[in-house]
Amino acid sequence: MITAIVLVHTAADRIPETAQAIADLEGVSEVYSCAGDVDLIAVVKVGEHEELADVIAGRLSKIDGVRRTDTHIAFRSYSRADTEATFSVGLD
């Protein structure tokens, strides 16, 4: 699974509608509104790199209200659950 984190700059008066339209796209697993330099953060999960172009450039960036995107492709995932599972092997 390929994961991309997409920072989305939107029109200020369209944030809720834009966020929902992005969340409704196939391949988008989560959308967060946030404070800071960007308006929304979308998490895109696809099976192949070629699908990123379809989801992000082909559909997400064309949604009404999206002004600009900045995409970051994840190399590896770290989470508390992964760490705890690694260190608890054989303790049961």
MOPAC internal coordinates of N, CA, C and O (Angstrom, degrees):
PM7 1SCF
backbone

  N    0.0000 0     0.00 0     0.00 0    0    0    0
  C    1.4440 1     0.00 0     0.00 0    1    0    0
  C    1.5312 1   108.55 1     0.00 0    2    1    0
  O    1.2310 1   120.24 1   -49.72 1    3    2    1
  N    1.3092 1   117.15 1   130.28 1    3    2    1
  C    1.4569 1   123.24 1   178.70 1    5    3    2
  C    1.5234 1   107.66 1  -100.70 1    6    5    3
  O    1.2310 1   121.17 1   -51.41 1    7    6    5
  N    1.3197 1   115.37 1   128.59 1    7    6    5
  C    1.4625 1   120.72 1  -179.21 1    9    7    6
  C    1.5162 1   109.16 1  -115.41 1   10    9    7
  O    1.2310 1   121.25 1   -46.08 1   11   10    9
  N    1.3295 1   115.22 1   133.92 1   11   10    9
  C    1.4597 1   121.59 1   174.94 1   13   11   10
  C    1.5195 1   108.40 1  -126.30 1   14   13   11
  O    1.2310 1   121.18 1   -41.13 1   15   14   13
  N    1.3091 1   115.34 1   138.87 1   15   14   13
  C    1.4524 1   122.04 1   174.53 1   17   15   14
  C    1.5215 1   106.09 1  -103.92 1   18   17   15
  O    1.2310 1   121.01 1   -58.69 1   19   18   17
  N    1.3222 1   115.67 1   121.31 1   19   18   17
  C    1.4604 1   120.42 1  -175.20 1   21   19   18
  C    1.5247 1   108.91 1  -112.72 1   22   21   19
  O    1.2310 1   120.84 1   -61.88 1   23   22   21
  N    1.3270 1   116.00 1   118.12 1   23   22   21
  C    1.4545 1   121.90 1   175.70 1   25   23   22
  C    1.5228 1   106.74 1   -87.28 1   26   25   23
  O    1.2310 1   120.82 1   -55.02 1   27   26   25
  N    1.3246 1   116.03 1   124.98 1   27   26   25
  C    1.4632 1   120.72 1  -172.16 1   29   27   26
  C    1.5323 1   110.06 1  -118.92 1   30   29   27
  O    1.2310 1   121.13 1   -55.69 1   31   30   29
  N    1.3164 1   115.45 1   124.31 1   31   30   29
  C    1.4598 1   122.14 1   173.37 1   33   31   30
  C    1.5239 1   106.59 1   -97.77 1   34   33   31
  O    1.2310 1   120.31 1   -51.31 1   35   34   33
  N    1.3241 1   117.02 1   128.69 1   35   34   33
  C    1.4548 1   120.99 1  -175.73 1   37   35   34
  C    1.5183 1   111.84 1  -125.38 1   38   37   35
  O    1.2310 1   121.27 1   -10.87 1   39   38   37
  N    1.3137 1   115.18 1   169.13 1   39   38   37
  C    1.4581 1   120.81 1   168.96 1   41   39   38
  C    1.5255 1   106.39 1   -68.49 1   42   41   39
  O    1.2310 1   120.14 1   -49.32 1   43   42   41
  N    1.3235 1   117.33 1   130.68 1   43   42   41
  C    1.4652 1   121.82 1  -173.51 1   45   43   42
  C    1.5254 1   113.11 1   -57.87 1   46   45   43
  O    1.2310 1   119.91 1   145.78 1   47   46   45
  N    1.3098 1   117.79 1   -34.22 1   47   46   45
  C    1.4571 1   120.55 1  -177.99 1   49   47   46
  C    1.5303 1   113.58 1   -84.21 1   50   49   47
  O    1.2310 1   120.17 1  -177.92 1   51   50   49
  N    1.3458 1   117.29 1     2.08 1   51   50   49
  C    1.4678 1   121.29 1  -177.47 1   53   51   50
  C    1.5257 1   112.76 1  -121.22 1   54   53   51
  O    1.2310 1   119.40 1  -167.68 1   55   54   53
  N    1.3077 1   118.76 1    12.32 1   55   54   53
  C    1.4685 1   120.46 1  -173.94 1   57   55   54
  C    1.5249 1   112.76 1   -57.34 1   58   57   55
  O    1.2310 1   118.09 1   127.70 1   59   58   57
  N    1.3394 1   121.25 1   -52.30 1   59   58   57
  C    1.4765 1   119.26 1  -177.88 1   61   59   58
  C    1.5259 1   113.46 1   -61.39 1   62   61   59
  O    1.2310 1   120.37 1   136.24 1   63   62   61
  N    1.3347 1   116.90 1   -43.76 1   63   62   61
  C    1.4629 1   120.38 1  -179.21 1   65   63   62
  C    1.5315 1   111.54 1   -67.29 1   66   65   63
  O    1.2310 1   121.07 1   140.14 1   67   66   65
  N    1.3191 1   115.55 1   -39.86 1   67   66   65
  C    1.4608 1   120.52 1   179.14 1   69   67   66
  C    1.5243 1   110.65 1   -66.07 1   70   69   67
  O    1.2310 1   120.72 1   136.50 1   71   70   69
  N    1.3260 1   116.24 1   -43.50 1   71   70   69
  C    1.4672 1   120.55 1   178.85 1   73   71   70
  C    1.5187 1   111.02 1   -60.00 1   74   73   71
  O    1.2310 1   119.95 1   136.06 1   75   74   73
  N    1.3269 1   117.71 1   -43.94 1   75   74   73
  C    1.4617 1   120.32 1  -179.30 1   77   75   74
  C    1.5257 1   111.34 1   -67.12 1   78   77   75
  O    1.2310 1   120.22 1   139.46 1   79   78   77
  N    1.3254 1   117.19 1   -40.54 1   79   78   77
  C    1.4690 1   120.35 1   178.04 1   81   79   78
  C    1.5213 1   110.85 1   -62.25 1   82   81   79
  O    1.2310 1   120.15 1   140.27 1   83   82   81
  N    1.3242 1   117.31 1   -39.73 1   83   82   81
  C    1.4664 1   120.95 1   177.55 1   85   83   82
  C    1.5214 1   110.07 1   -66.63 1   86   85   83
  O    1.2310 1   120.20 1   135.86 1   87   86   85
  N    1.3310 1   117.23 1   -44.14 1   87   86   85
  C    1.4688 1   121.67 1  -179.55 1   89   87   86
  C    1.5211 1   111.86 1   -61.39 1   90   89   87
  O    1.2310 1   120.21 1   151.79 1   91   90   89
  N    1.3120 1   117.21 1   -28.21 1   91   90   89
  C    1.4671 1   121.48 1  -179.16 1   93   91   90
  C    1.5286 1   113.64 1   -78.91 1   94   93   91
  O    1.2310 1   119.90 1   170.91 1   95   94   93
  N    1.3295 1   117.79 1    -9.09 1   95   94   93
  C    1.4680 1   120.80 1  -179.48 1   97   95   94
  C    1.5239 1   110.98 1   -73.44 1   98   97   95
  O    1.2310 1   120.87 1   -41.51 1   99   98   97
  N    1.3161 1   115.94 1   138.49 1   99   98   97
  C    1.4646 1   120.16 1   172.60 1  101   99   98
  C    1.5222 1   108.13 1   -65.52 1  102  101   99
  O    1.2310 1   120.62 1   -46.86 1  103  102  101
  N    1.3154 1   116.42 1   133.14 1  103  102  101
  C    1.4575 1   121.69 1  -178.35 1  105  103  102
  C    1.5141 1   112.73 1   101.88 1  106  105  103
  O    1.2310 1   120.15 1   162.97 1  107  106  105
  N    1.3248 1   117.31 1   -17.03 1  107  106  105
  C    1.4653 1   121.05 1   177.81 1  109  107  106
  C    1.5259 1   107.51 1   -94.54 1  110  109  107
  O    1.2310 1   120.73 1   -59.43 1  111  110  109
  N    1.3342 1   116.21 1   120.57 1  111  110  109
  C    1.4612 1   119.28 1  -177.51 1  113  111  110
  C    1.5237 1   113.00 1   -94.85 1  114  113  111
  O    1.2310 1   120.10 1   150.80 1  115  114  113
  N    1.3381 1   117.42 1   -29.20 1  115  114  113
  C    1.4570 1   120.83 1  -177.96 1  117  115  114
  C    1.5212 1   109.90 1  -153.57 1  118  117  115
  O    1.2310 1   121.17 1   -30.10 1  119  118  117
  N    1.3247 1   115.37 1   149.90 1  119  118  117
  C    1.4611 1   121.45 1   173.34 1  121  119  118
  C    1.5195 1   107.39 1  -137.21 1  122  121  119
  O    1.2310 1   120.79 1   -47.78 1  123  122  121
  N    1.3367 1   116.09 1   132.22 1  123  122  121
  C    1.4564 1   121.67 1  -179.64 1  125  123  122
  C    1.5213 1   109.21 1  -122.00 1  126  125  123
  O    1.2310 1   120.10 1   -45.98 1  127  126  125
  N    1.3274 1   117.42 1   134.02 1  127  126  125
  C    1.4550 1   119.62 1   166.55 1  129  127  126
  C    1.5161 1   105.55 1   -87.38 1  130  129  127
  O    1.2310 1   120.29 1   -34.11 1  131  130  129
  N    1.3181 1   117.05 1   145.89 1  131  130  129
  C    1.4579 1   118.56 1  -174.07 1  133  131  130
  C    1.5220 1   111.37 1  -152.01 1  134  133  131
  O    1.2310 1   121.87 1   -16.06 1  135  134  133
  N    1.3155 1   114.02 1   163.94 1  135  134  133
  C    1.4536 1   120.86 1   174.09 1  137  135  134
  C    1.5258 1   107.99 1   -91.15 1  138  137  135
  O    1.2310 1   120.53 1   -22.26 1  139  138  137
  N    1.2971 1   116.60 1   157.74 1  139  138  137
  C    1.4582 1   119.84 1   178.09 1  141  139  138
  C    1.5068 1   111.85 1   119.65 1  142  141  139
  O    1.2310 1   120.98 1    28.03 1  143  142  141
  N    1.3184 1   115.73 1  -151.97 1  143  142  141
  C    1.4610 1   121.62 1  -174.42 1  145  143  142
  C    1.5163 1   114.84 1   -75.22 1  146  145  143
  O    1.2310 1   119.98 1   163.89 1  147  146  145
  N    1.3295 1   117.63 1   -16.11 1  147  146  145
  C    1.4599 1   120.96 1  -179.78 1  149  147  146
  C    1.5171 1   109.40 1  -124.09 1  150  149  147
  O    1.2310 1   120.84 1   -19.38 1  151  150  149
  N    1.3185 1   115.99 1   160.62 1  151  150  149
  C    1.4591 1   121.18 1  -179.05 1  153  151  150
  C    1.5213 1   112.44 1   -91.12 1  154  153  151
  O    1.2310 1   120.74 1   140.61 1  155  154  153
  N    1.3324 1   116.20 1   -39.39 1  155  154  153
  C    1.4644 1   121.72 1  -177.31 1  157  155  154
  C    1.5225 1   110.17 1  -136.25 1  158  157  155
  O    1.2310 1   121.10 1   -29.22 1  159  158  157
  N    1.3182 1   115.49 1   150.78 1  159  158  157
  C    1.4615 1   121.59 1   171.08 1  161  159  158
  C    1.5137 1   106.53 1  -124.85 1  162  161  159
  O    1.2310 1   120.71 1   -56.91 1  163  162  161
  N    1.3253 1   116.25 1   123.09 1  163  162  161
  C    1.4640 1   122.01 1   178.81 1  165  163  162
  C    1.5202 1   109.48 1  -111.04 1  166  165  163
  O    1.2310 1   120.64 1   -41.77 1  167  166  165
  N    1.3158 1   116.37 1   138.23 1  167  166  165
  C    1.4538 1   121.69 1   175.74 1  169  167  166
  C    1.5266 1   106.88 1  -105.81 1  170  169  167
  O    1.2310 1   121.02 1   -60.41 1  171  170  169
  N    1.3189 1   115.65 1   119.59 1  171  170  169
  C    1.4661 1   122.25 1  -178.48 1  173  171  170
  C    1.5157 1   108.06 1  -109.80 1  174  173  171
  O    1.2310 1   120.53 1   -49.39 1  175  174  173
  N    1.3421 1   116.60 1   130.61 1  175  174  173
  C    1.4571 1   121.64 1   178.18 1  177  175  174
  C    1.5245 1   108.69 1  -128.18 1  178  177  175
  O    1.2310 1   121.57 1   -59.65 1  179  178  177
  N    1.3389 1   114.61 1   120.35 1  179  178  177
  C    1.4640 1   120.81 1  -178.13 1  181  179  178
  C    1.5291 1   109.60 1  -135.51 1  182  181  179
  O    1.2310 1   120.96 1   -12.64 1  183  182  181
  N    1.3064 1   115.77 1   167.36 1  183  182  181
  C    1.4540 1   121.16 1  -177.99 1  185  183  182
  C    1.5228 1   114.06 1   -84.28 1  186  185  183
  O    1.2310 1   120.07 1   150.93 1  187  186  185
  N    1.3380 1   117.48 1   -29.07 1  187  186  185
  C    1.4575 1   121.06 1  -176.47 1  189  187  186
  C    1.5264 1   110.37 1  -137.76 1  190  189  187
  O    1.2310 1   120.80 1   -28.59 1  191  190  189
  N    1.3327 1   116.07 1   151.41 1  191  190  189
  C    1.4620 1   120.71 1  -178.70 1  193  191  190
  C    1.5273 1   112.55 1   -57.33 1  194  193  191
  O    1.2310 1   120.25 1   143.36 1  195  194  193
  N    1.3290 1   117.14 1   -36.64 1  195  194  193
  C    1.4568 1   120.93 1  -178.55 1  197  195  194
  C    1.5263 1   111.50 1   -59.95 1  198  197  195
  O    1.2310 1   120.45 1   150.49 1  199  198  197
  N    1.3323 1   116.74 1   -29.51 1  199  198  197
  C    1.4588 1   120.56 1  -179.79 1  201  199  198
  C    1.5221 1   112.13 1   -69.06 1  202  201  199
  O    1.2310 1   119.95 1   155.52 1  203  202  201
  N    1.3252 1   117.70 1   -24.48 1  203  202  201
  C    1.4579 1   120.44 1   178.20 1  205  203  202
  C    1.5253 1   110.72 1   -59.73 1  206  205  203
  O    1.2310 1   120.37 1   136.69 1  207  206  205
  N    1.3077 1   116.91 1   -43.31 1  207  206  205
  C    1.4636 1   120.88 1   179.70 1  209  207  206
  C    1.5193 1   110.91 1   -62.17 1  210  209  207
  O    1.2310 1   120.27 1   139.40 1  211  210  209
  N    1.3145 1   117.10 1   -40.60 1  211  210  209
  C    1.4575 1   120.92 1   179.82 1  213  211  210
  C    1.5288 1   110.76 1   -64.87 1  214  213  211
  O    1.2310 1   120.52 1   132.75 1  215  214  213
  N    1.3302 1   116.61 1   -47.25 1  215  214  213
  C    1.4600 1   120.47 1  -176.68 1  217  215  214
  C    1.5283 1   111.05 1   -71.14 1  218  217  215
  O    1.2310 1   120.27 1   129.89 1  219  218  217
  N    1.3231 1   117.09 1   -50.11 1  219  218  217
  C    1.4669 1   120.13 1  -171.67 1  221  219  218
  C    1.5293 1   111.81 1   -82.03 1  222  221  219
  O    1.2310 1   120.19 1   119.86 1  223  222  221
  N    1.3102 1   117.24 1   -60.14 1  223  222  221
  C    1.4679 1   119.74 1  -177.68 1  225  223  222
  C    1.5289 1   112.27 1   -74.97 1  226  225  223
  O    1.2310 1   120.92 1   143.79 1  227  226  225
  N    1.3274 1   115.85 1   -36.21 1  227  226  225
  C    1.4585 1   119.79 1  -175.86 1  229  227  226
  C    1.5074 1   115.26 1   -78.81 1  230  229  227
  O    1.2310 1   119.61 1   147.25 1  231  230  229
  N    1.3388 1   118.34 1   -32.75 1  231  230  229
  C    1.4629 1   119.78 1  -175.75 1  233  231  230
  C    1.5261 1   113.62 1  -124.98 1  234  233  231
  O    1.2310 1   119.82 1   126.99 1  235  234  233
  N    1.3340 1   117.94 1   -53.01 1  235  234  233
  C    1.4630 1   120.85 1  -174.92 1  237  235  234
  C    1.5254 1   111.62 1   -59.56 1  238  237  235
  O    1.2310 1   120.32 1   131.64 1  239  238  237
  N    1.3184 1   117.00 1   -48.36 1  239  238  237
  C    1.4740 1   120.40 1  -175.59 1  241  239  238
  C    1.5288 1   113.01 1   -68.09 1  242  241  239
  O    1.2310 1   120.29 1   165.88 1  243  242  241
  N    1.3317 1   117.05 1   -14.12 1  243  242  241
  C    1.4678 1   121.01 1  -178.83 1  245  243  242
  C    1.5317 1   113.10 1   -96.43 1  246  245  243
  O    1.2310 1   120.18 1   179.62 1  247  246  245
  N    1.3183 1   117.26 1    -0.38 1  247  246  245
  C    1.4629 1   121.02 1   179.78 1  249  247  246
  C    1.5200 1   109.59 1   -69.20 1  250  249  247
  O    1.2310 1   121.09 1   -41.34 1  251  250  249
  N    1.3222 1   115.52 1   138.66 1  251  250  249
  C    1.4567 1   121.05 1   178.23 1  253  251  250
  C    1.5224 1   109.91 1   -57.81 1  254  253  251
  O    1.2310 1   120.60 1   -53.74 1  255  254  253
  N    1.3102 1   116.46 1   126.26 1  255  254  253
  C    1.4564 1   121.52 1  -179.57 1  257  255  254
  C    1.5184 1   113.29 1   106.65 1  258  257  255
  O    1.2310 1   119.88 1   158.39 1  259  258  257
  N    1.3379 1   117.83 1   -21.61 1  259  258  257
  C    1.4689 1   120.46 1   178.89 1  261  259  258
  C    1.5253 1   108.20 1   -77.53 1  262  261  259
  O    1.2310 1   121.37 1   -57.41 1  263  262  261
  N    1.3228 1   114.98 1   122.59 1  263  262  261
  C    1.4709 1   120.40 1   179.69 1  265  263  262
  C    1.5220 1   111.80 1   -97.41 1  266  265  263
  O    1.2310 1   121.11 1   139.38 1  267  266  265
  N    1.3595 1   115.48 1   -40.62 1  267  266  265
  C    1.4663 1   119.90 1  -176.27 1  269  267  266
  C    1.5161 1   108.54 1  -160.67 1  270  269  267
  O    1.2310 1   120.85 1   -29.77 1  271  270  269
  N    1.3402 1   115.98 1   150.23 1  271  270  269
  C    1.4656 1   120.88 1   175.59 1  273  271  270
  C    1.5213 1   109.87 1  -128.51 1  274  273  271
  O    1.2310 1   121.50 1   -23.79 1  275  274  273
  N    1.3176 1   114.73 1   156.21 1  275  274  273
  C    1.4595 1   122.26 1   175.70 1  277  275  274
  C    1.5230 1   105.47 1  -138.31 1  278  277  275
  O    1.2310 1   120.16 1   -64.28 1  279  278  277
  N    1.3243 1   117.29 1   115.72 1  279  278  277
  C    1.4577 1   121.73 1  -171.67 1  281  279  278
  C    1.5230 1   111.98 1  -105.08 1  282  281  279
  O    1.2310 1   121.15 1   -45.40 1  283  282  281
  N    1.3320 1   115.40 1   134.60 1  283  282  281
  C    1.4604 1   123.08 1   177.54 1  285  283  282
  C    1.5235 1   108.14 1  -123.59 1  286  285  283
  O    1.2310 1   120.39 1   -58.53 1  287  286  285
  N    1.3320 1   116.86 1   121.47 1  287  286  285
  C    1.4629 1   121.18 1   179.75 1  289  287  286
  C    1.5235 1   108.86 1   -91.71 1  290  289  287
  O    1.2310 1   121.08 1   -50.96 1  291  290  289
  N    1.3217 1   115.53 1   129.04 1  291  290  289
  C    1.4670 1   121.06 1  -178.65 1  293  291  290
  C    1.5179 1   110.53 1   -79.80 1  294  293  291
  O    1.2310 1   120.61 1   -41.82 1  295  294  293
  N    1.3313 1   116.44 1   138.18 1  295  294  293
  C    1.4540 1   122.09 1   176.08 1  297  295  294
  C    1.5224 1   111.42 1   -92.56 1  298  297  295
  O    1.2310 1   120.75 1   136.90 1  299  298  297
  N    1.3249 1   116.16 1   -43.10 1  299  298  297
  C    1.4581 1   121.34 1  -174.59 1  301  299  298
  C    1.5230 1   108.26 1  -147.13 1  302  301  299
  O    1.2310 1   120.83 1   -31.12 1  303  302  301
  N    1.3200 1   116.01 1   148.88 1  303  302  301
  C    1.4647 1   121.46 1   179.33 1  305  303  302
  C    1.5219 1   110.01 1  -108.48 1  306  305  303
  O    1.2310 1   120.93 1   -43.79 1  307  306  305
  N    1.3141 1   115.84 1   136.21 1  307  306  305
  C    1.4608 1   121.91 1   175.38 1  309  307  306
  C    1.5164 1   107.62 1  -126.23 1  310  309  307
  O    1.2310 1   120.39 1   -43.93 1  311  310  309
  N    1.3145 1   116.86 1   136.07 1  311  310  309
  C    1.4554 1   120.44 1   175.47 1  313  311  310
  C    1.5138 1   109.24 1  -151.25 1  314  313  311
  O    1.2310 1   120.64 1   -17.44 1  315  314  313
  N    1.3047 1   116.37 1   162.56 1  315  314  313
  C    1.4544 1   121.45 1   178.57 1  317  315  314
  C    1.5347 1   110.16 1   -59.34 1  318  317  315
  O    1.2310 1   120.11 1   139.03 1  319  318  317
  N    1.3142 1   117.40 1   -40.97 1  319  318  317
  C    1.4706 1   120.96 1  -179.58 1  321  319  318
  C    1.5249 1   111.03 1   -61.04 1  322  321  319
  O    1.2310 1   120.07 1   137.96 1  323  322  321
  N    1.3457 1   117.47 1   -42.04 1  323  322  321
  C    1.4623 1   120.72 1   178.77 1  325  323  322
  C    1.5225 1   110.86 1   -63.94 1  326  325  323
  O    1.2310 1   120.42 1   136.74 1  327  326  325
  N    1.3199 1   116.80 1   -43.26 1  327  326  325
  C    1.4669 1   121.65 1  -179.14 1  329  327  326
  C    1.5196 1   110.86 1   -65.26 1  330  329  327
  O    1.2310 1   120.29 1   134.23 1  331  330  329
  N    1.3285 1   117.05 1   -45.77 1  331  330  329
  C    1.4631 1   120.26 1  -179.64 1  333  331  330
  C    1.5235 1   111.38 1   -63.99 1  334  333  331
  O    1.2310 1   119.83 1   141.87 1  335  334  333
  N    1.3248 1   117.92 1   -38.13 1  335  334  333
  C    1.4645 1   121.11 1   178.90 1  337  335  334
  C    1.5239 1   110.76 1   -65.14 1  338  337  335
  O    1.2310 1   120.39 1   141.68 1  339  338  337
  N    1.3226 1   116.87 1   -38.32 1  339  338  337
  C    1.4596 1   121.15 1  -179.75 1  341  339  338
  C    1.5206 1   111.50 1   -64.04 1  342  341  339
  O    1.2310 1   120.06 1   136.13 1  343  342  341
  N    1.3197 1   117.49 1   -43.87 1  343  342  341
  C    1.4547 1   121.53 1  -175.22 1  345  343  342
  C    1.5225 1   114.08 1   -86.98 1  346  345  343
  O    1.2310 1   120.09 1   173.20 1  347  346  345
  N    1.3295 1   117.44 1    -6.80 1  347  346  345
  C    1.4592 1   119.02 1   179.74 1  349  347  346
  C    1.5213 1   112.69 1  -101.59 1  350  349  347
  O    1.2310 1   119.76 1  -173.97 1  351  350  349
  N    1.3148 1   118.07 1     6.03 1  351  350  349
  C    1.4525 1   122.03 1  -179.09 1  353  351  350
  C    1.5392 1   109.47 1   -62.12 1  354  353  351
  O    1.2310 1   120.85 1   -54.77 1  355  354  353
  N    1.3135 1   115.97 1   125.23 1  355  354  353
  C    1.4587 1   121.62 1   177.05 1  357  355  354
  C    1.5237 1   114.51 1    82.04 1  358  357  355
  O    1.2310 1   119.76 1  -175.27 1  359  358  357
  N    1.3238 1   118.06 1     4.73 1  359  358  357
  C    1.4669 1   119.23 1  -179.11 1  361  359  358
  C    1.5218 1   113.06 1   -89.38 1  362  361  359
  O    1.2310 1   119.79 1   171.58 1  363  362  361
  N    1.3068 1   118.01 1    -8.42 1  363  362  361
  C    1.4755 1   120.14 1  -179.86 1  365  363  362
  C    1.5036 1   112.40 1   -77.55 1  366  365  363
  O    1.2310 1   120.10 1   180.00 1  367  366  365

